[in-house]
């Protein structure tokens, strides 16, 4: 199979039929063998009914229905599990991503040898409350990830070699950082393609601008830490804890030595326990010990959660 198109959606009943017909037309024009995987993320409208109707008419349509709303990352994770195409395309269901871009993305993967290609909506139709946080977010993501050539990490329109999506784990809200996840998994040939941004035709956006920025910032910190110390937390906590303990221990010795010095020279002195430096030193030693133990415990349980991607799927068609 040439292509799998994975489409996560939430309450997009108006756009699904038109989007599917558009995808189908592009695929037939380019003679691609393909499948379309709709992941219904707990929609409360008739989105799932429409997907079932499409499945009855078109055998290459697949559908996954969550019992409740989990978010875009879980939807992509489950869609990736079902994908069988040599190249996997992801796009949003709101028709702001153009299926006409699919042949170009496919060509970059198959002919130019990219592991992954991310779309760049250079000209956007979003309000300032969404575009400004997006620019700040992308600048931070480029700096932290080291992927300097991407301008739009969070663009829903992306293409992947099958090996990429089968070797990365998208969880929480990490869909924003799939390029970073791919890089950490050893897929370094990551490209970008300027794509057309369609004005929203139906409904309203499901994502808030500033809220997405702050959540994305926290996720980026988590991903950076996991990429650096995910399988070796002792290297971070152990080092920091050891330094604090040593600092506190040396400080206690200095406080005690100063008292002995004053005593031996018949100079006025005060009890060690009357010195604030003594308590600061003890606090540093205690915190250092706790950080060291945190690193040790983290080493034992590092990334072994079996429930991270356990989602309640009501139906698969």
C-alpha contacts under 8 A as a table, 3 or more apart, distances in Angstrom:
res1	aa1	res2	aa2	distance
1	X	4	X	7.80
1	X	33	X	5.32
1	X	34	X	5.83
1	X	84	X	6.82
1	X	85	X	4.75
1	X	86	X	6.21
2	X	32	X	6.01
2	X	33	X	5.19
2	X	34	X	5.77
2	X	85	X	5.19
2	X	86	X	5.28
2	X	87	X	6.20
3	X	32	X	7.09
3	X	33	X	6.46
3	X	34	X	4.61
3	X	35	X	6.54
3	X	84	X	7.80
3	X	85	X	4.40
3	X	86	X	5.93
3	X	87	X	4.96
3	X	88	X	5.69
3	X	89	X	7.15
4	X	34	X	5.61
4	X	35	X	4.96
4	X	36	X	5.94
4	X	37	X	7.22
4	X	83	X	5.80
4	X	84	X	6.42
4	X	85	X	4.69
4	X	86	X	7.57
4	X	87	X	6.41
4	X	88	X	4.74
4	X	89	X	6.08
5	X	34	X	7.61
5	X	35	X	6.24
5	X	36	X	4.75
5	X	37	X	5.98
5	X	88	X	5.91
5	X	89	X	4.70
5	X	90	X	5.75
5	X	91	X	7.49
6	X	36	X	6.15
6	X	37	X	4.79
6	X	38	X	6.18
6	X	39	X	7.49
6	X	76	X	7.22
6	X	79	X	5.92
6	X	80	X	7.38
6	X	83	X	7.63
6	X	88	X	7.24
6	X	89	X	6.14
6	X	90	X	4.84
6	X	91	X	6.69
7	X	36	X	7.54
7	X	37	X	6.07
7	X	38	X	4.92
7	X	39	X	6.08
7	X	76	X	7.85
7	X	79	X	7.86
7	X	90	X	5.98
7	X	91	X	5.50
7	X	92	X	5.81
7	X	93	X	6.11
8	X	38	X	5.99
8	X	39	X	4.63
8	X	40	X	6.28
8	X	41	X	6.82
8	X	72	X	6.43
8	X	75	X	5.62
8	X	76	X	6.50
8	X	79	X	7.90
8	X	91	X	7.63
8	X	92	X	6.38
8	X	93	X	6.74
9	X	12	X	6.33
9	X	38	X	7.20
9	X	39	X	6.10
9	X	40	X	5.31
9	X	41	X	5.87
9	X	43	X	7.67
9	X	72	X	7.96
9	X	92	X	6.96
9	X	93	X	5.64
10	X	40	X	6.16
10	X	41	X	5.34
10	X	42	X	6.59
10	X	43	X	4.88
10	X	47	X	7.85
10	X	69	X	7.94
11	X	43	X	4.82
11	X	44	X	6.32
11	X	45	X	5.59
11	X	46	X	7.64
11	X	47	X	6.16
12	X	15	X	5.62
12	X	16	X	6.26
12	X	45	X	7.85
12	X	47	X	6.12
12	X	93	X	6.64
12	X	94	X	6.61
12	X	203	X	7.90
13	X	16	X	5.68
13	X	17	X	7.86
13	X	45	X	6.70
13	X	46	X	5.84
13	X	47	X	4.45
13	X	50	X	7.13
14	X	17	X	7.19
14	X	18	X	7.97
14	X	202	X	6.58
15	X	18	X	5.59
15	X	19	X	5.92
15	X	93	X	6.81
15	X	94	X	6.12
15	X	95	X	6.70
15	X	201	X	7.95
15	X	202	X	6.68
16	X	19	X	5.16
16	X	20	X	6.03
16	X	47	X	7.51
16	X	50	X	7.55
16	X	51	X	7.96
16	X	93	X	6.62
16	X	94	X	7.98
17	X	20	X	5.25
17	X	21	X	6.27
17	X	50	X	7.53
18	X	21	X	5.22
18	X	22	X	6.22
19	X	22	X	5.12
19	X	23	X	6.25
19	X	93	X	7.19
19	X	95	X	6.32
20	X	23	X	5.08
20	X	24	X	6.05
21	X	24	X	5.02
21	X	25	X	6.10
22	X	25	X	5.19
22	X	26	X	6.38
22	X	99	X	6.66
23	X	26	X	5.24
23	X	27	X	6.19
23	X	99	X	5.53
23	X	100	X	7.86
24	X	27	X	5.16
24	X	28	X	6.17
25	X	28	X	5.30
25	X	29	X	6.15
26	X	29	X	5.18
26	X	30	X	6.36
26	X	99	X	6.88
26	X	100	X	6.37
26	X	102	X	7.91
27	X	30	X	5.27
27	X	31	X	5.89
27	X	32	X	5.21
27	X	33	X	7.50
27	X	34	X	7.46
28	X	31	X	4.82
28	X	32	X	6.40
30	X	103	X	7.43
34	X	60	X	7.03
34	X	85	X	6.85
35	X	60	X	4.81
35	X	61	X	5.80
35	X	62	X	7.31
35	X	85	X	7.55
36	X	60	X	6.49
36	X	61	X	4.95
36	X	62	X	6.07
37	X	61	X	6.09
37	X	62	X	4.63
37	X	63	X	5.62
37	X	64	X	7.59
37	X	79	X	6.52
37	X	82	X	7.88
37	X	83	X	7.55
38	X	51	X	7.29
38	X	61	X	7.73
38	X	62	X	6.20
38	X	63	X	4.81
38	X	64	X	6.32
38	X	79	X	7.67
39	X	63	X	5.84
39	X	64	X	4.71
39	X	65	X	6.11
39	X	66	X	7.73
39	X	75	X	5.79
39	X	76	X	7.73
39	X	78	X	7.79
39	X	79	X	6.50
40	X	43	X	6.20
40	X	47	X	7.32
40	X	48	X	6.57
40	X	63	X	7.35
40	X	64	X	5.97
40	X	65	X	4.80
40	X	66	X	6.13
40	X	75	X	7.62
41	X	65	X	6.55
41	X	66	X	5.36
41	X	67	X	7.83
41	X	68	X	6.59
41	X	69	X	4.99
41	X	70	X	6.34
41	X	71	X	6.67
41	X	72	X	7.66
41	X	75	X	6.45
42	X	65	X	6.89
42	X	66	X	5.19
42	X	67	X	5.65
42	X	68	X	4.15
42	X	69	X	4.24
42	X	70	X	7.38
43	X	46	X	7.59
43	X	47	X	6.56
43	X	48	X	7.50
43	X	68	X	7.64
43	X	69	X	7.12
44	X	47	X	7.81
45	X	48	X	7.87
46	X	49	X	5.30
46	X	50	X	6.48
47	X	50	X	5.29
47	X	51	X	6.40
48	X	51	X	4.98
48	X	52	X	6.21
48	X	65	X	7.27
49	X	52	X	5.11
49	X	53	X	6.28
50	X	53	X	5.04
50	X	54	X	6.26
51	X	54	X	5.07
51	X	55	X	6.19
51	X	63	X	6.61
52	X	55	X	4.99
52	X	56	X	6.39
52	X	63	X	7.52
52	X	317	X	7.74
53	X	56	X	5.23
53	X	57	X	6.67
54	X	57	X	5.25
54	X	58	X	5.87
54	X	61	X	6.83
55	X	58	X	5.13
55	X	59	X	5.82
55	X	60	X	7.45
55	X	61	X	5.20
55	X	62	X	6.64
55	X	63	X	7.80
55	X	317	X	7.56
56	X	59	X	6.85
58	X	61	X	5.76
59	X	62	X	7.80
62	X	316	X	7.58
62	X	317	X	5.60
63	X	315	X	7.99
63	X	316	X	5.66
63	X	317	X	5.08
64	X	78	X	7.90
64	X	79	X	7.67
64	X	313	X	7.19
64	X	314	X	7.93
64	X	315	X	6.04
64	X	316	X	4.62
64	X	317	X	6.61
65	X	313	X	5.84
65	X	314	X	5.60
65	X	315	X	5.21
65	X	316	X	6.36
66	X	69	X	6.85
66	X	70	X	7.77
66	X	311	X	7.54
66	X	312	X	6.04
66	X	313	X	4.51
66	X	314	X	5.53
66	X	315	X	7.33
67	X	312	X	5.85
67	X	313	X	5.81
67	X	314	X	5.29
68	X	312	X	7.70
70	X	74	X	6.31
70	X	75	X	7.49
70	X	311	X	7.97
71	X	74	X	5.92
71	X	75	X	6.51
71	X	172	X	7.96
71	X	173	X	7.33
72	X	75	X	5.08
72	X	76	X	6.19
72	X	173	X	7.06
72	X	175	X	6.90
73	X	76	X	5.14
73	X	77	X	6.10
73	X	170	X	5.73
73	X	171	X	5.46
73	X	172	X	6.12
73	X	173	X	5.35
73	X	174	X	6.13
73	X	175	X	5.02
74	X	77	X	4.94
74	X	78	X	6.26
74	X	170	X	6.97
74	X	171	X	5.90
74	X	172	X	7.02
74	X	309	X	7.16
74	X	311	X	7.62
75	X	78	X	5.40
75	X	79	X	6.09
76	X	79	X	4.90
76	X	80	X	5.91
76	X	170	X	7.19
76	X	175	X	7.70
77	X	80	X	5.22
77	X	81	X	6.43
77	X	169	X	7.02
77	X	170	X	5.53
77	X	171	X	7.10
78	X	81	X	5.11
78	X	82	X	6.66
79	X	82	X	5.32
79	X	83	X	6.26
80	X	83	X	5.08
80	X	165	X	6.13
80	X	166	X	7.04
81	X	166	X	7.25
83	X	88	X	7.21
84	X	162	X	7.70
85	X	88	X	6.08
85	X	162	X	6.78
86	X	161	X	6.23
86	X	162	X	5.19
87	X	106	X	6.83
87	X	109	X	7.37
87	X	159	X	6.76
87	X	160	X	5.62
87	X	161	X	4.83
87	X	162	X	5.47
88	X	159	X	5.58
88	X	160	X	5.13
88	X	161	X	6.37
88	X	162	X	6.21
88	X	165	X	7.92
89	X	102	X	7.46
89	X	157	X	7.06
89	X	158	X	5.66
89	X	159	X	4.50
89	X	160	X	6.53
90	X	156	X	6.32
90	X	157	X	5.37
90	X	158	X	5.34
90	X	159	X	6.55
91	X	97	X	6.18
91	X	156	X	4.93
91	X	157	X	4.45
91	X	158	X	6.88
92	X	95	X	6.78
92	X	96	X	7.16
92	X	97	X	6.32
92	X	156	X	5.65
92	X	157	X	7.06
93	X	96	X	7.72
93	X	97	X	7.86
94	X	97	X	7.51
94	X	200	X	6.71
94	X	201	X	7.53
94	X	202	X	7.11
95	X	98	X	6.63
95	X	198	X	6.75
95	X	200	X	6.69
95	X	201	X	7.11
96	X	197	X	5.65
96	X	198	X	4.20
96	X	199	X	5.92
96	X	200	X	5.72
96	X	201	X	7.96
97	X	156	X	7.40
97	X	157	X	6.24
97	X	196	X	7.13
97	X	197	X	6.06
97	X	198	X	6.24
98	X	101	X	5.90
98	X	102	X	7.97
98	X	195	X	7.82
98	X	196	X	6.50
98	X	197	X	7.16
98	X	198	X	6.87
99	X	102	X	5.46
100	X	103	X	6.96
101	X	104	X	5.56
101	X	105	X	6.35
101	X	195	X	6.66
101	X	196	X	7.82
102	X	105	X	5.15
102	X	106	X	6.02
103	X	106	X	5.01
103	X	107	X	6.10
104	X	107	X	5.11
104	X	108	X	6.40
105	X	108	X	5.23
105	X	109	X	6.53
105	X	117	X	6.76
105	X	158	X	7.70
105	X	159	X	6.06
105	X	193	X	7.50
106	X	109	X	5.29
106	X	110	X	6.15
106	X	159	X	6.99
107	X	110	X	5.23
107	X	111	X	5.37
107	X	112	X	6.92
108	X	111	X	5.64
108	X	112	X	4.81
108	X	113	X	6.60
108	X	114	X	6.16
108	X	117	X	7.34
109	X	112	X	5.86
109	X	113	X	5.27
109	X	114	X	4.73
109	X	115	X	6.34
109	X	116	X	6.79
109	X	117	X	7.23
109	X	159	X	7.36
109	X	160	X	7.05
109	X	161	X	6.63
110	X	113	X	5.80
110	X	114	X	7.44
113	X	189	X	7.77
114	X	117	X	6.72
114	X	161	X	7.86
114	X	189	X	5.23
114	X	190	X	5.99
114	X	191	X	6.46
115	X	160	X	5.96
115	X	161	X	5.45
115	X	164	X	6.89
115	X	187	X	6.14
115	X	188	X	7.22
115	X	189	X	5.37
115	X	190	X	5.93
116	X	158	X	7.40
116	X	159	X	5.62
116	X	160	X	4.42
116	X	161	X	6.39
116	X	164	X	7.61
116	X	179	X	7.63
116	X	187	X	7.99
116	X	189	X	6.84
116	X	190	X	4.97
116	X	191	X	6.25
117	X	158	X	5.72
117	X	159	X	5.13
117	X	160	X	6.52
117	X	190	X	5.80
117	X	191	X	4.57
117	X	192	X	5.14
117	X	193	X	6.82
118	X	150	X	7.52
118	X	152	X	7.52
118	X	153	X	7.22
118	X	155	X	6.94
118	X	157	X	6.64
118	X	158	X	4.56
118	X	159	X	6.55
118	X	179	X	7.92
118	X	190	X	7.70
118	X	191	X	6.32
118	X	192	X	4.80
118	X	193	X	6.32
119	X	152	X	6.99
119	X	155	X	5.87
119	X	156	X	7.57
119	X	157	X	5.45
119	X	158	X	5.69
119	X	192	X	5.74
119	X	193	X	5.01
119	X	194	X	5.81
119	X	195	X	5.66
120	X	150	X	7.77
120	X	151	X	6.30
120	X	152	X	5.26
120	X	155	X	6.59
120	X	192	X	6.62
120	X	193	X	5.85
120	X	194	X	4.61
120	X	195	X	5.60
121	X	124	X	6.00
121	X	152	X	7.13
121	X	155	X	7.28
121	X	194	X	6.08
121	X	195	X	5.39
121	X	196	X	6.05
121	X	197	X	5.55
122	X	194	X	6.39
122	X	195	X	7.29
122	X	196	X	7.80
122	X	197	X	7.90
123	X	196	X	7.43
123	X	197	X	6.63
124	X	131	X	7.93
124	X	197	X	5.80
124	X	198	X	7.95
125	X	197	X	7.10
125	X	198	X	7.35
125	X	199	X	5.74
126	X	130	X	6.25
126	X	131	X	6.27
126	X	199	X	7.94
127	X	130	X	5.59
127	X	131	X	6.33
128	X	131	X	4.98
128	X	132	X	5.67
129	X	132	X	6.06
129	X	133	X	6.97
129	X	209	X	5.58
129	X	210	X	7.01
130	X	133	X	5.82
130	X	134	X	6.27
130	X	208	X	6.97
130	X	209	X	4.09
130	X	210	X	7.01
131	X	134	X	4.96
131	X	135	X	6.26
131	X	209	X	7.38
132	X	135	X	5.27
132	X	136	X	6.49
132	X	209	X	8.00
133	X	136	X	5.15
133	X	137	X	5.94
133	X	209	X	6.00
133	X	210	X	5.77
133	X	212	X	7.89
133	X	213	X	5.58
134	X	137	X	5.00
134	X	138	X	6.07
134	X	209	X	7.35
134	X	213	X	6.84
135	X	138	X	5.24
135	X	139	X	6.21
136	X	139	X	5.24
136	X	140	X	6.33
136	X	213	X	7.88
137	X	140	X	5.27
137	X	141	X	6.12
137	X	213	X	5.98
137	X	216	X	7.30
137	X	217	X	7.13
138	X	141	X	4.96
138	X	142	X	6.08
138	X	151	X	6.32
138	X	152	X	6.11
138	X	153	X	6.24
139	X	142	X	5.31
139	X	143	X	6.41
139	X	151	X	7.81
140	X	143	X	5.18
140	X	144	X	6.22
141	X	144	X	5.27
141	X	145	X	5.76
141	X	146	X	7.99
141	X	153	X	7.57
141	X	220	X	7.14
142	X	145	X	5.41
142	X	146	X	5.60
142	X	147	X	5.34
142	X	148	X	5.36
142	X	149	X	7.93
142	X	150	X	7.04
142	X	151	X	7.91
143	X	146	X	5.55
143	X	147	X	7.51
143	X	148	X	7.30
144	X	220	X	7.92
144	X	224	X	7.20
145	X	180	X	5.97
145	X	224	X	7.53
147	X	150	X	6.35
147	X	180	X	7.58
149	X	191	X	7.38
149	X	192	X	7.27
150	X	153	X	6.44
150	X	191	X	7.44
150	X	192	X	6.20
152	X	155	X	5.64
153	X	176	X	6.11
153	X	177	X	6.53
153	X	178	X	7.87
153	X	179	X	7.09
154	X	175	X	7.40
154	X	176	X	4.74
154	X	177	X	7.24
155	X	158	X	7.16
160	X	163	X	7.97
160	X	164	X	6.23
160	X	165	X	6.85
161	X	164	X	5.53
161	X	165	X	7.21
162	X	165	X	5.67
162	X	166	X	6.39
163	X	166	X	5.23
163	X	167	X	6.24
164	X	167	X	5.34
164	X	168	X	6.44
164	X	182	X	6.57
164	X	187	X	7.08
165	X	168	X	5.59
165	X	169	X	7.91
167	X	185	X	7.03
168	X	181	X	6.41
168	X	182	X	6.46
168	X	185	X	6.67
169	X	181	X	7.76
170	X	173	X	7.74
170	X	174	X	5.71
170	X	175	X	6.18
170	X	178	X	7.29
171	X	174	X	5.63
171	X	175	X	7.48
171	X	308	X	7.11
171	X	309	X	6.54
173	X	176	X	6.88
173	X	216	X	7.80
173	X	219	X	7.19
174	X	177	X	5.35
174	X	178	X	6.69
174	X	219	X	6.84
175	X	178	X	5.41
176	X	216	X	7.26
177	X	180	X	5.14
177	X	181	X	6.19
177	X	220	X	7.57
178	X	181	X	4.85
178	X	182	X	5.99
179	X	182	X	5.04
179	X	183	X	6.17
179	X	190	X	7.27
180	X	183	X	5.03
180	X	184	X	6.19
181	X	184	X	5.14
181	X	185	X	6.24
182	X	185	X	5.04
182	X	186	X	6.53
182	X	187	X	5.33
182	X	188	X	7.33
183	X	186	X	5.23
183	X	187	X	4.95
183	X	188	X	5.18
183	X	190	X	8.00
184	X	187	X	7.29
184	X	227	X	6.70
187	X	190	X	7.42
200	X	203	X	7.53
200	X	204	X	7.61
205	X	208	X	7.68
207	X	212	X	6.94
208	X	211	X	5.51
208	X	212	X	5.88
209	X	212	X	5.32
209	X	213	X	6.40
210	X	213	X	4.95
210	X	214	X	6.36
211	X	214	X	5.40
211	X	215	X	6.18
212	X	215	X	5.23
212	X	216	X	5.79
213	X	216	X	5.02
213	X	217	X	6.11
214	X	217	X	5.06
214	X	218	X	6.47
215	X	218	X	5.27
215	X	219	X	6.23
216	X	219	X	5.00
216	X	220	X	6.01
217	X	220	X	5.05
217	X	221	X	6.40
218	X	221	X	5.19
218	X	222	X	6.36
219	X	222	X	5.00
219	X	223	X	6.11
220	X	223	X	5.07
220	X	224	X	6.03
221	X	224	X	5.11
221	X	225	X	6.16
222	X	225	X	5.20
222	X	226	X	6.12
223	X	226	X	5.02
223	X	227	X	5.96
224	X	227	X	5.15
224	X	228	X	6.20
225	X	228	X	5.18
225	X	229	X	5.63
225	X	230	X	6.50
226	X	229	X	5.22
226	X	230	X	3.77
226	X	231	X	7.45
227	X	230	X	5.71
228	X	232	X	7.98
229	X	232	X	4.76
229	X	233	X	4.85
229	X	234	X	7.87
229	X	235	X	6.89
229	X	236	X	6.68
230	X	233	X	5.96
230	X	302	X	6.48
230	X	303	X	7.05
231	X	299	X	6.99
231	X	302	X	5.88
231	X	303	X	7.38
232	X	235	X	5.71
232	X	236	X	7.66
232	X	299	X	6.17
232	X	302	X	7.82
233	X	236	X	5.43
233	X	237	X	6.17
233	X	238	X	7.64
233	X	295	X	5.28
233	X	296	X	7.61
233	X	298	X	5.88
233	X	299	X	5.69
233	X	302	X	7.56
234	X	237	X	5.17
234	X	238	X	4.61
234	X	239	X	7.21
234	X	292	X	7.27
234	X	294	X	7.92
234	X	295	X	4.16
234	X	296	X	5.81
234	X	298	X	7.17
234	X	299	X	6.14
235	X	238	X	5.52
235	X	239	X	5.81
235	X	295	X	7.53
236	X	239	X	5.45
236	X	240	X	6.19
236	X	295	X	7.16
237	X	240	X	5.16
237	X	241	X	5.75
237	X	291	X	5.33
237	X	292	X	5.59
237	X	294	X	6.57
237	X	295	X	4.68
238	X	241	X	5.11
238	X	242	X	5.89
238	X	291	X	6.51
238	X	292	X	4.42
238	X	293	X	7.62
238	X	294	X	7.92
238	X	295	X	5.44
238	X	296	X	7.44
239	X	242	X	5.16
239	X	243	X	6.18
239	X	292	X	7.56
240	X	243	X	5.24
240	X	244	X	6.30
240	X	288	X	7.11
240	X	291	X	7.02
240	X	292	X	7.57
241	X	244	X	5.19
241	X	245	X	6.09
241	X	287	X	7.02
241	X	288	X	3.79
241	X	289	X	5.97
241	X	290	X	7.12
241	X	291	X	4.69
241	X	292	X	4.79
242	X	245	X	5.11
242	X	246	X	6.07
242	X	288	X	5.91
242	X	289	X	7.41
242	X	292	X	6.65
243	X	246	X	5.20
243	X	247	X	6.05
243	X	288	X	7.14
244	X	247	X	5.02
244	X	248	X	6.11
244	X	284	X	5.60
244	X	285	X	6.22
244	X	287	X	7.18
244	X	288	X	4.75
245	X	248	X	5.12
245	X	249	X	6.01
245	X	284	X	6.02
245	X	285	X	4.17
245	X	286	X	7.21
245	X	287	X	7.43
245	X	288	X	4.55
245	X	289	X	6.47
246	X	249	X	5.04
246	X	250	X	6.08
246	X	285	X	7.29
247	X	250	X	5.36
247	X	251	X	6.17
247	X	281	X	7.54
247	X	284	X	7.16
247	X	285	X	7.56
248	X	251	X	5.03
248	X	252	X	6.26
248	X	280	X	7.56
248	X	281	X	4.21
248	X	282	X	6.13
248	X	283	X	7.44
248	X	284	X	4.93
248	X	285	X	4.91
249	X	252	X	5.21
249	X	253	X	6.41
249	X	281	X	6.74
249	X	282	X	7.68
249	X	285	X	6.48
250	X	253	X	5.10
250	X	254	X	6.22
251	X	254	X	5.04
251	X	255	X	6.22
251	X	277	X	7.59
251	X	278	X	7.49
251	X	281	X	5.64
252	X	255	X	5.11
252	X	256	X	6.22
252	X	277	X	7.87
252	X	278	X	5.94
252	X	281	X	5.79
252	X	282	X	7.37
253	X	256	X	5.14
253	X	257	X	5.94
254	X	257	X	5.01
254	X	258	X	6.07
255	X	258	X	5.30
255	X	259	X	6.57
255	X	272	X	6.92
255	X	277	X	7.22
255	X	278	X	6.55
256	X	259	X	5.25
256	X	260	X	6.42
256	X	272	X	6.68
257	X	260	X	5.11
257	X	261	X	6.09
258	X	261	X	5.01
258	X	262	X	6.27
259	X	262	X	5.22
259	X	263	X	6.19
259	X	269	X	6.31
259	X	270	X	7.39
259	X	271	X	7.70
259	X	272	X	7.14
260	X	263	X	5.04
260	X	264	X	6.08
261	X	264	X	5.30
261	X	265	X	6.29
262	X	265	X	5.24
262	X	266	X	6.11
262	X	267	X	4.82
262	X	268	X	6.54
262	X	269	X	6.00
263	X	266	X	5.11
263	X	267	X	5.99
263	X	268	X	7.45
263	X	269	X	6.91
264	X	267	X	7.66
270	X	274	X	6.53
270	X	275	X	7.65
271	X	274	X	5.22
271	X	275	X	7.09
272	X	275	X	5.52
272	X	278	X	6.62
273	X	276	X	7.70
273	X	278	X	6.51
273	X	279	X	7.66
274	X	278	X	7.94
275	X	278	X	5.51
275	X	279	X	7.35
276	X	279	X	5.42
276	X	280	X	6.34
277	X	280	X	4.98
277	X	281	X	6.02
278	X	281	X	5.17
278	X	282	X	6.31
279	X	282	X	5.00
279	X	283	X	6.05
280	X	283	X	5.06
280	X	284	X	6.21
281	X	284	X	5.10
281	X	285	X	6.32
282	X	285	X	5.07
282	X	286	X	6.19
283	X	286	X	5.10
283	X	287	X	6.10
284	X	287	X	5.21
284	X	288	X	5.93
285	X	288	X	5.01
285	X	289	X	6.15
286	X	289	X	5.13
286	X	290	X	6.26
287	X	290	X	5.03
287	X	291	X	6.12
288	X	291	X	5.18
288	X	292	X	6.20
289	X	292	X	5.12
289	X	293	X	6.26
290	X	293	X	5.12
290	X	294	X	6.07
291	X	294	X	4.91
291	X	295	X	6.27
292	X	295	X	5.17
292	X	296	X	6.35
293	X	296	X	4.90
293	X	297	X	6.11
294	X	297	X	5.21
294	X	298	X	5.90
295	X	298	X	4.96
295	X	299	X	6.03
296	X	299	X	5.08
296	X	300	X	6.65
297	X	300	X	5.17
297	X	301	X	6.52
298	X	301	X	5.28
298	X	302	X	5.36
299	X	302	X	5.38
301	X	304	X	5.70
301	X	305	X	7.98
305	X	308	X	5.81
306	X	309	X	7.49
306	X	310	X	7.81
307	X	310	X	5.11
313	X	316	X	7.53
